[in-house]
Amino acid sequence: MLAIRKAGEEIDKDKYGKVVDEVVGEFKSDLTVTKDGVEKLSKYLKKDWEKMRKAIA
């Protein structure tokens, strides 16, 4: 449990918030740019999931 908590603390919540804000703002005007933002968010999520998976193992 402690390893999960520590791994969770290493996740940059501001990074996610910034990308989500960009995607929501861009969604209103440009679908192509939104796709780029979603891909960036996906990359961050995969990277942080690996951190969590390693902490659990």
mmCIF file of the N, C-alpha and C atoms, coordinates in Angstrom:
data_MODEL
# 
_entry.id   MODEL 
# 
loop_
_atom_site.group_PDB 
_atom_site.id 
_atom_site.type_symbol 
_atom_site.label_atom_id 
_atom_site.label_alt_id 
_atom_site.label_comp_id 
_atom_site.label_asym_id 
_atom_site.label_entity_id 
_atom_site.label_seq_id 
_atom_site.pdbx_PDB_ins_code 
_atom_site.Cartn_x 
_atom_site.Cartn_y 
_atom_site.Cartn_z 
_atom_site.occupancy 
_atom_site.B_iso_or_equiv 
_atom_site.pdbx_formal_charge 
_atom_site.auth_seq_id 
_atom_site.auth_comp_id 
_atom_site.auth_asym_id 
_atom_site.auth_atom_id 
_atom_site.pdbx_PDB_model_num 
ATOM 1   N N  . MET A 1 1  ? 0.817   -1.183 0.000   1.00 0.00 ? 1  MET A N  1 
ATOM 2   C CA . MET A 1 1  ? 0.000   0.000  0.000   1.00 0.00 ? 1  MET A CA 1 
ATOM 3   C C  . MET A 1 1  ? 0.869   1.258  0.000   1.00 0.00 ? 1  MET A C  1 
ATOM 4   N N  . LEU A 1 2  ? 1.947   1.215  0.755   1.00 0.00 ? 2  LEU A N  1 
ATOM 5   C CA . LEU A 1 2  ? 2.854   2.358  0.829   1.00 0.00 ? 2  LEU A CA 1 
ATOM 6   C C  . LEU A 1 2  ? 3.491   2.631  -0.535  1.00 0.00 ? 2  LEU A C  1 
ATOM 7   N N  . ALA A 1 3  ? 3.851   1.568  -1.271  1.00 0.00 ? 3  ALA A N  1 
ATOM 8   C CA . ALA A 1 3  ? 4.458   1.733  -2.596  1.00 0.00 ? 3  ALA A CA 1 
ATOM 9   C C  . ALA A 1 3  ? 3.478   2.385  -3.557  1.00 0.00 ? 3  ALA A C  1 
ATOM 10  N N  . ILE A 1 4  ? 2.203   2.019  -3.457  1.00 0.00 ? 4  ILE A N  1 
ATOM 11  C CA . ILE A 1 4  ? 1.183   2.619  -4.328  1.00 0.00 ? 4  ILE A CA 1 
ATOM 12  C C  . ILE A 1 4  ? 1.027   4.099  -3.993  1.00 0.00 ? 4  ILE A C  1 
ATOM 13  N N  . ARG A 1 5  ? 0.992   4.411  -2.708  1.00 0.00 ? 5  ARG A N  1 
ATOM 14  C CA . ARG A 1 5  ? 0.859   5.808  -2.299  1.00 0.00 ? 5  ARG A CA 1 
ATOM 15  C C  . ARG A 1 5  ? 2.045   6.631  -2.812  1.00 0.00 ? 5  ARG A C  1 
ATOM 16  N N  . LYS A 1 6  ? 3.256   6.098  -2.662  1.00 0.00 ? 6  LYS A N  1 
ATOM 17  C CA . LYS A 1 6  ? 4.446   6.819  -3.111  1.00 0.00 ? 6  LYS A CA 1 
ATOM 18  C C  . LYS A 1 6  ? 4.423   7.016  -4.627  1.00 0.00 ? 6  LYS A C  1 
ATOM 19  N N  . ALA A 1 7  ? 4.066   5.963  -5.366  1.00 0.00 ? 7  ALA A N  1 
ATOM 20  C CA . ALA A 1 7  ? 3.989   6.075  -6.831  1.00 0.00 ? 7  ALA A CA 1 
ATOM 21  C C  . ALA A 1 7  ? 2.932   7.094  -7.222  1.00 0.00 ? 7  ALA A C  1 
ATOM 22  N N  . GLY A 1 8  ? 1.816   7.117  -6.526  1.00 0.00 ? 8  GLY A N  1 
ATOM 23  C CA . GLY A 1 8  ? 0.752   8.079  -6.819  1.00 0.00 ? 8  GLY A CA 1 
ATOM 24  C C  . GLY A 1 8  ? 1.192   9.509  -6.577  1.00 0.00 ? 8  GLY A C  1 
ATOM 25  N N  . GLU A 1 9  ? 2.018   9.709  -5.575  1.00 0.00 ? 9  GLU A N  1 
ATOM 26  C CA . GLU A 1 9  ? 2.513   11.052 -5.278  1.00 0.00 ? 9  GLU A CA 1 
ATOM 27  C C  . GLU A 1 9  ? 3.452   11.561 -6.366  1.00 0.00 ? 9  GLU A C  1 
ATOM 28  N N  . GLU A 1 10 ? 4.065   10.645 -7.109  1.00 0.00 ? 10 GLU A N  1 
ATOM 29  C CA . GLU A 1 10 ? 4.993   11.034 -8.163  1.00 0.00 ? 10 GLU A CA 1 
ATOM 30  C C  . GLU A 1 10 ? 4.271   11.458 -9.450  1.00 0.00 ? 10 GLU A C  1 
ATOM 31  N N  . ILE A 1 11 ? 2.986   11.198 -9.532  1.00 0.00 ? 11 ILE A N  1 
ATOM 32  C CA . ILE A 1 11 ? 2.216   11.565 -10.720 1.00 0.00 ? 11 ILE A CA 1 
ATOM 33  C C  . ILE A 1 11 ? 1.965   13.066 -10.696 1.00 0.00 ? 11 ILE A C  1 
ATOM 34  N N  . ASP A 1 12 ? 2.254   13.708 -11.800 1.00 0.00 ? 12 ASP A N  1 
ATOM 35  C CA . ASP A 1 12 ? 2.125   15.161 -11.911 1.00 0.00 ? 12 ASP A CA 1 
ATOM 36  C C  . ASP A 1 12 ? 0.688   15.524 -12.300 1.00 0.00 ? 12 ASP A C  1 
ATOM 37  N N  . LYS A 1 13 ? -0.127  15.840 -11.317 1.00 0.00 ? 13 LYS A N  1 
ATOM 38  C CA . LYS A 1 13 ? -1.529  16.165 -11.560 1.00 0.00 ? 13 LYS A CA 1 
ATOM 39  C C  . LYS A 1 13 ? -1.682  17.435 -12.379 1.00 0.00 ? 13 LYS A C  1 
ATOM 40  N N  . ASP A 1 14 ? -0.783  18.387 -12.199 1.00 0.00 ? 14 ASP A N  1 
ATOM 41  C CA . ASP A 1 14 ? -0.850  19.635 -12.960 1.00 0.00 ? 14 ASP A CA 1 
ATOM 42  C C  . ASP A 1 14 ? -0.642  19.382 -14.445 1.00 0.00 ? 14 ASP A C  1 
ATOM 43  N N  . LYS A 1 15 ? 0.221   18.420 -14.775 1.00 0.00 ? 15 LYS A N  1 
ATOM 44  C CA . LYS A 1 15 ? 0.473   18.062 -16.170 1.00 0.00 ? 15 LYS A CA 1 
ATOM 45  C C  . LYS A 1 15 ? -0.825  17.590 -16.818 1.00 0.00 ? 15 LYS A C  1 
ATOM 46  N N  . TYR A 1 16 ? -1.549  16.724 -16.118 1.00 0.00 ? 16 TYR A N  1 
ATOM 47  C CA . TYR A 1 16 ? -2.825  16.229 -16.649 1.00 0.00 ? 16 TYR A CA 1 
ATOM 48  C C  . TYR A 1 16 ? -3.843  17.353 -16.779 1.00 0.00 ? 16 TYR A C  1 
ATOM 49  N N  . GLY A 1 17 ? -3.927  18.189 -15.758 1.00 0.00 ? 17 GLY A N  1 
ATOM 50  C CA . GLY A 1 17 ? -4.887  19.294 -15.780 1.00 0.00 ? 17 GLY A CA 1 
ATOM 51  C C  . GLY A 1 17 ? -4.652  20.224 -16.950 1.00 0.00 ? 17 GLY A C  1 
ATOM 52  N N  . LYS A 1 18 ? -3.392  20.507 -17.218 1.00 0.00 ? 18 LYS A N  1 
ATOM 53  C CA . LYS A 1 18 ? -3.058  21.405 -18.327 1.00 0.00 ? 18 LYS A CA 1 
ATOM 54  C C  . LYS A 1 18 ? -3.483  20.798 -19.656 1.00 0.00 ? 18 LYS A C  1 
ATOM 55  N N  . VAL A 1 19 ? -3.186  19.525 -19.869 1.00 0.00 ? 19 VAL A N  1 
ATOM 56  C CA . VAL A 1 19 ? -3.546  18.874 -21.133 1.00 0.00 ? 19 VAL A CA 1 
ATOM 57  C C  . VAL A 1 19 ? -5.059  18.796 -21.277 1.00 0.00 ? 19 VAL A C  1 
ATOM 58  N N  . VAL A 1 20 ? -5.755  18.435 -20.206 1.00 0.00 ? 20 VAL A N  1 
ATOM 59  C CA . VAL A 1 20 ? -7.219  18.340 -20.269 1.00 0.00 ? 20 VAL A CA 1 
ATOM 60  C C  . VAL A 1 20 ? -7.817  19.706 -20.587 1.00 0.00 ? 20 VAL A C  1 
ATOM 61  N N  . ASP A 1 21 ? -7.319  20.747 -19.965 1.00 0.00 ? 21 ASP A N  1 
ATOM 62  C CA . ASP A 1 21 ? -7.815  22.094 -20.260 1.00 0.00 ? 21 ASP A CA 1 
ATOM 63  C C  . ASP A 1 21 ? -7.594  22.461 -21.722 1.00 0.00 ? 21 ASP A C  1 
ATOM 64  N N  . GLU A 1 22 ? -6.418  22.119 -22.251 1.00 0.00 ? 22 GLU A N  1 
ATOM 65  C CA . GLU A 1 22 ? -6.133  22.390 -23.657 1.00 0.00 ? 22 GLU A CA 1 
ATOM 66  C C  . GLU A 1 22 ? -7.097  21.638 -24.570 1.00 0.00 ? 22 GLU A C  1 
ATOM 67  N N  . VAL A 1 23 ? -7.296  20.361 -24.271 1.00 0.00 ? 23 VAL A N  1 
ATOM 68  C CA . VAL A 1 23 ? -8.167  19.529 -25.111 1.00 0.00 ? 23 VAL A CA 1 
ATOM 69  C C  . VAL A 1 23 ? -9.589  20.065 -25.099 1.00 0.00 ? 23 VAL A C  1 
ATOM 70  N N  . VAL A 1 24 ? -10.094 20.412 -23.929 1.00 0.00 ? 24 VAL A N  1 
ATOM 71  C CA . VAL A 1 24 ? -11.461 20.927 -23.830 1.00 0.00 ? 24 VAL A CA 1 
ATOM 72  C C  . VAL A 1 24 ? -11.590 22.247 -24.590 1.00 0.00 ? 24 VAL A C  1 
ATOM 73  N N  . GLY A 1 25 ? -10.617 23.123 -24.436 1.00 0.00 ? 25 GLY A N  1 
ATOM 74  C CA . GLY A 1 25 ? -10.652 24.395 -25.148 1.00 0.00 ? 25 GLY A CA 1 
ATOM 75  C C  . GLY A 1 25 ? -10.569 24.218 -26.653 1.00 0.00 ? 25 GLY A C  1 
ATOM 76  N N  . GLU A 1 26 ? -9.710  23.318 -27.093 1.00 0.00 ? 26 GLU A N  1 
ATOM 77  C CA . GLU A 1 26 ? -9.526  23.091 -28.522 1.00 0.00 ? 26 GLU A CA 1 
ATOM 78  C C  . GLU A 1 26 ? -10.681 22.314 -29.139 1.00 0.00 ? 26 GLU A C  1 
ATOM 79  N N  . PHE A 1 27 ? -11.338 21.502 -28.339 1.00 0.00 ? 27 PHE A N  1 
ATOM 80  C CA . PHE A 1 27 ? -12.445 20.693 -28.834 1.00 0.00 ? 27 PHE A CA 1 
ATOM 81  C C  . PHE A 1 27 ? -13.527 21.570 -29.442 1.00 0.00 ? 27 PHE A C  1 
ATOM 82  N N  . LYS A 1 28 ? -13.688 22.734 -28.880 1.00 0.00 ? 28 LYS A N  1 
ATOM 83  C CA . LYS A 1 28 ? -14.706 23.653 -29.351 1.00 0.00 ? 28 LYS A CA 1 
ATOM 84  C C  . LYS A 1 28 ? -14.402 24.201 -30.734 1.00 0.00 ? 28 LYS A C  1 
ATOM 85  N N  . SER A 1 29 ? -13.123 24.179 -31.135 1.00 0.00 ? 29 SER A N  1 
ATOM 86  C CA . SER A 1 29 ? -12.788 24.829 -32.400 1.00 0.00 ? 29 SER A CA 1 
ATOM 87  C C  . SER A 1 29 ? -12.067 23.961 -33.416 1.00 0.00 ? 29 SER A C  1 
ATOM 88  N N  . ASP A 1 30 ? -11.293 22.972 -32.986 1.00 0.00 ? 30 ASP A N  1 
ATOM 89  C CA . ASP A 1 30 ? -10.452 22.253 -33.945 1.00 0.00 ? 30 ASP A CA 1 
ATOM 90  C C  . ASP A 1 30 ? -10.271 20.798 -33.538 1.00 0.00 ? 30 ASP A C  1 
ATOM 91  N N  . LEU A 1 31 ? -10.904 19.898 -34.257 1.00 0.00 ? 31 LEU A N  1 
ATOM 92  C CA . LEU A 1 31 ? -10.851 18.476 -33.931 1.00 0.00 ? 31 LEU A CA 1 
ATOM 93  C C  . LEU A 1 31 ? -9.445  17.895 -34.093 1.00 0.00 ? 31 LEU A C  1 
ATOM 94  N N  . THR A 1 32 ? -8.668  18.366 -35.060 1.00 0.00 ? 32 THR A N  1 
ATOM 95  C CA . THR A 1 32 ? -7.317  17.855 -35.282 1.00 0.00 ? 32 THR A CA 1 
ATOM 96  C C  . THR A 1 32 ? -6.416  18.155 -34.087 1.00 0.00 ? 32 THR A C  1 
ATOM 97  N N  . VAL A 1 33 ? -6.483  19.360 -33.589 1.00 0.00 ? 33 VAL A N  1 
ATOM 98  C CA . VAL A 1 33 ? -5.667  19.743 -32.441 1.00 0.00 ? 33 VAL A CA 1 
ATOM 99  C C  . VAL A 1 33 ? -6.103  18.946 -31.222 1.00 0.00 ? 33 VAL A C  1 
ATOM 100 N N  . THR A 1 34 ? -7.395  18.715 -31.075 1.00 0.00 ? 34 THR A N  1 
ATOM 101 C CA . THR A 1 34 ? -7.899  17.934 -29.961 1.00 0.00 ? 34 THR A CA 1 
ATOM 102 C C  . THR A 1 34 ? -7.327  16.524 -30.003 1.00 0.00 ? 34 THR A C  1 
ATOM 103 N N  . LYS A 1 35 ? -7.244  15.942 -31.183 1.00 0.00 ? 35 LYS A N  1 
ATOM 104 C CA . LYS A 1 35 ? -6.675  14.604 -31.330 1.00 0.00 ? 35 LYS A CA 1 
ATOM 105 C C  . LYS A 1 35 ? -5.246  14.586 -30.804 1.00 0.00 ? 35 LYS A C  1 
ATOM 106 N N  . ASP A 1 36 ? -4.462  15.609 -31.116 1.00 0.00 ? 36 ASP A N  1 
ATOM 107 C CA . ASP A 1 36 ? -3.080  15.686 -30.626 1.00 0.00 ? 36 ASP A CA 1 
ATOM 108 C C  . ASP A 1 36 ? -3.047  15.729 -29.096 1.00 0.00 ? 36 ASP A C  1 
ATOM 109 N N  . GLY A 1 37 ? -3.943  16.502 -28.508 1.00 0.00 ? 37 GLY A N  1 
ATOM 110 C CA . GLY A 1 37 ? -4.003  16.599 -27.053 1.00 0.00 ? 37 GLY A CA 1 
ATOM 111 C C  . GLY A 1 37 ? -4.391  15.277 -26.412 1.00 0.00 ? 37 GLY A C  1 
ATOM 112 N N  . VAL A 1 38 ? -5.341  14.576 -27.011 1.00 0.00 ? 38 VAL A N  1 
ATOM 113 C CA . VAL A 1 38 ? -5.768  13.283 -26.479 1.00 0.00 ? 38 VAL A CA 1 
ATOM 114 C C  . VAL A 1 38 ? -4.629  12.277 -26.584 1.00 0.00 ? 38 VAL A C  1 
ATOM 115 N N  . GLU A 1 39 ? -3.879  12.313 -27.669 1.00 0.00 ? 39 GLU A N  1 
ATOM 116 C CA . GLU A 1 39 ? -2.732  11.413 -27.811 1.00 0.00 ? 39 GLU A CA 1 
ATOM 117 C C  . GLU A 1 39 ? -1.677  11.706 -26.750 1.00 0.00 ? 39 GLU A C  1 
ATOM 118 N N  . LYS A 1 40 ? -1.461  12.977 -26.452 1.00 0.00 ? 40 LYS A N  1 
ATOM 119 C CA . LYS A 1 40 ? -0.498  13.358 -25.413 1.00 0.00 ? 40 LYS A CA 1 
ATOM 120 C C  . LYS A 1 40 ? -0.973  12.852 -24.047 1.00 0.00 ? 40 LYS A C  1 
ATOM 121 N N  . LEU A 1 41 ? -2.256  13.021 -23.772 1.00 0.00 ? 41 LEU A N  1 
ATOM 122 C CA . LEU A 1 41 ? -2.813  12.540 -22.518 1.00 0.00 ? 41 LEU A CA 1 
ATOM 123 C C  . LEU A 1 41 ? -2.687  11.025 -22.405 1.00 0.00 ? 41 LEU A C  1 
ATOM 124 N N  . SER A 1 42 ? -2.937  10.332 -23.503 1.00 0.00 ? 42 SER A N  1 
ATOM 125 C CA . SER A 1 42 ? -2.805  8.875  -23.532 1.00 0.00 ? 42 SER A CA 1 
ATOM 126 C C  . SER A 1 42 ? -1.379  8.453  -23.206 1.00 0.00 ? 42 SER A C  1 
ATOM 127 N N  . LYS A 1 43 ? -0.415  9.153  -23.766 1.00 0.00 ? 43 LYS A N  1 
ATOM 128 C CA . LYS A 1 43 ? 0.991   8.850  -23.509 1.00 0.00 ? 43 LYS A CA 1 
ATOM 129 C C  . LYS A 1 43 ? 1.316   9.019  -22.024 1.00 0.00 ? 43 LYS A C  1 
ATOM 130 N N  . TYR A 1 44 ? 0.842   10.111 -21.426 1.00 0.00 ? 44 TYR A N  1 
ATOM 131 C CA . TYR A 1 44 ? 1.080   10.352 -20.006 1.00 0.00 ? 44 TYR A CA 1 
ATOM 132 C C  . TYR A 1 44 ? 0.458   9.253  -19.155 1.00 0.00 ? 44 TYR A C  1 
ATOM 133 N N  . LEU A 1 45 ? -0.786  8.878  -19.488 1.00 0.00 ? 45 LEU A N  1 
ATOM 134 C CA . LEU A 1 45 ? -1.482  7.854  -18.713 1.00 0.00 ? 45 LEU A CA 1 
ATOM 135 C C  . LEU A 1 45 ? -0.755  6.513  -18.776 1.00 0.00 ? 45 LEU A C  1 
ATOM 136 N N  . LYS A 1 46 ? -0.289  6.131  -19.958 1.00 0.00 ? 46 LYS A N  1 
ATOM 137 C CA . LYS A 1 46 ? 0.428   4.866  -20.100 1.00 0.00 ? 46 LYS A CA 1 
ATOM 138 C C  . LYS A 1 46 ? 1.715   4.877  -19.288 1.00 0.00 ? 46 LYS A C  1 
ATOM 139 N N  . LYS A 1 47 ? 2.429   5.987  -19.344 1.00 0.00 ? 47 LYS A N  1 
ATOM 140 C CA . LYS A 1 47 ? 3.693   6.102  -18.621 1.00 0.00 ? 47 LYS A CA 1 
ATOM 141 C C  . LYS A 1 47 ? 3.461   6.013  -17.108 1.00 0.00 ? 47 LYS A C  1 
ATOM 142 N N  . ASP A 1 48 ? 2.443   6.731  -16.622 1.00 0.00 ? 48 ASP A N  1 
ATOM 143 C CA . ASP A 1 48 ? 2.172   6.711  -15.190 1.00 0.00 ? 48 ASP A CA 1 
ATOM 144 C C  . ASP A 1 48 ? 1.575   5.381  -14.750 1.00 0.00 ? 48 ASP A C  1 
ATOM 145 N N  . TRP A 1 49 ? 0.823   4.708  -15.630 1.00 0.00 ? 49 TRP A N  1 
ATOM 146 C CA . TRP A 1 49 ? 0.309   3.380  -15.285 1.00 0.00 ? 49 TRP A CA 1 
ATOM 147 C C  . TRP A 1 49 ? 1.469   2.414  -15.072 1.00 0.00 ? 49 TRP A C  1 
ATOM 148 N N  . GLU A 1 50 ? 2.503   2.511  -15.886 1.00 0.00 ? 50 GLU A N  1 
ATOM 149 C CA . GLU A 1 50 ? 3.665   1.653  -15.711 1.00 0.00 ? 50 GLU A CA 1 
ATOM 150 C C  . GLU A 1 50 ? 4.329   1.893  -14.350 1.00 0.00 ? 50 GLU A C  1 
ATOM 151 N N  . LYS A 1 51 ? 4.386   3.140  -13.918 1.00 0.00 ? 51 LYS A N  1 
ATOM 152 C CA . LYS A 1 51 ? 4.934   3.450  -12.598 1.00 0.00 ? 51 LYS A CA 1 
ATOM 153 C C  . LYS A 1 51 ? 4.116   2.755  -11.505 1.00 0.00 ? 51 LYS A C  1 
ATOM 154 N N  . MET A 1 52 ? 2.794   2.851  -11.637 1.00 0.00 ? 52 MET A N  1 
ATOM 155 C CA . MET A 1 52 ? 1.914   2.233  -10.644 1.00 0.00 ? 52 MET A CA 1 
ATOM 156 C C  . MET A 1 52 ? 2.034   0.702  -10.685 1.00 0.00 ? 52 MET A C  1 
ATOM 157 N N  . ARG A 1 53 ? 2.098   0.136  -11.879 1.00 0.00 ? 53 ARG A N  1 
ATOM 158 C CA . ARG A 1 53 ? 2.204   -1.315 -12.025 1.00 0.00 ? 53 ARG A CA 1 
ATOM 159 C C  . ARG A 1 53 ? 3.483   -1.834 -11.372 1.00 0.00 ? 53 ARG A C  1 
ATOM 160 N N  . LYS A 1 54 ? 4.584   -1.120 -11.578 1.00 0.00 ? 54 LYS A N  1 
ATOM 161 C CA . LYS A 1 54 ? 5.855   -1.505 -10.972 1.00 0.00 ? 54 LYS A CA 1 
ATOM 162 C C  . LYS A 1 54 ? 5.801   -1.389 -9.452  1.00 0.00 ? 54 LYS A C  1 
ATOM 163 N N  . ALA A 1 55 ? 5.091   -0.392 -8.948  1.00 0.00 ? 55 ALA A N  1 
ATOM 164 C CA . ALA A 1 55 ? 4.985   -0.219 -7.504  1.00 0.00 ? 55 ALA A CA 1 
ATOM 165 C C  . ALA A 1 55 ? 4.180   -1.348 -6.870  1.00 0.00 ? 55 ALA A C  1 
ATOM 166 N N  . ILE A 1 56 ? 3.217   -1.862 -7.609  1.00 0.00 ? 56 ILE A N  1 
ATOM 167 C CA . ILE A 1 56 ? 2.379   -2.956 -7.096  1.00 0.00 ? 56 ILE A CA 1 
ATOM 168 C C  . ILE A 1 56 ? 3.119   -4.282 -7.123  1.00 0.00 ? 56 ILE A C  1 
ATOM 169 N N  . ALA A 1 57 ? 3.981   -4.465 -8.129  1.00 0.00 ? 57 ALA A N  1 
ATOM 170 C CA . ALA A 1 57 ? 4.679   -5.751 -8.321  1.00 0.00 ? 57 ALA A CA 1 
ATOM 171 C C  . ALA A 1 57 ? 5.636   -6.075 -7.202  1.00 0.00 ? 57 ALA A C  1 
# 
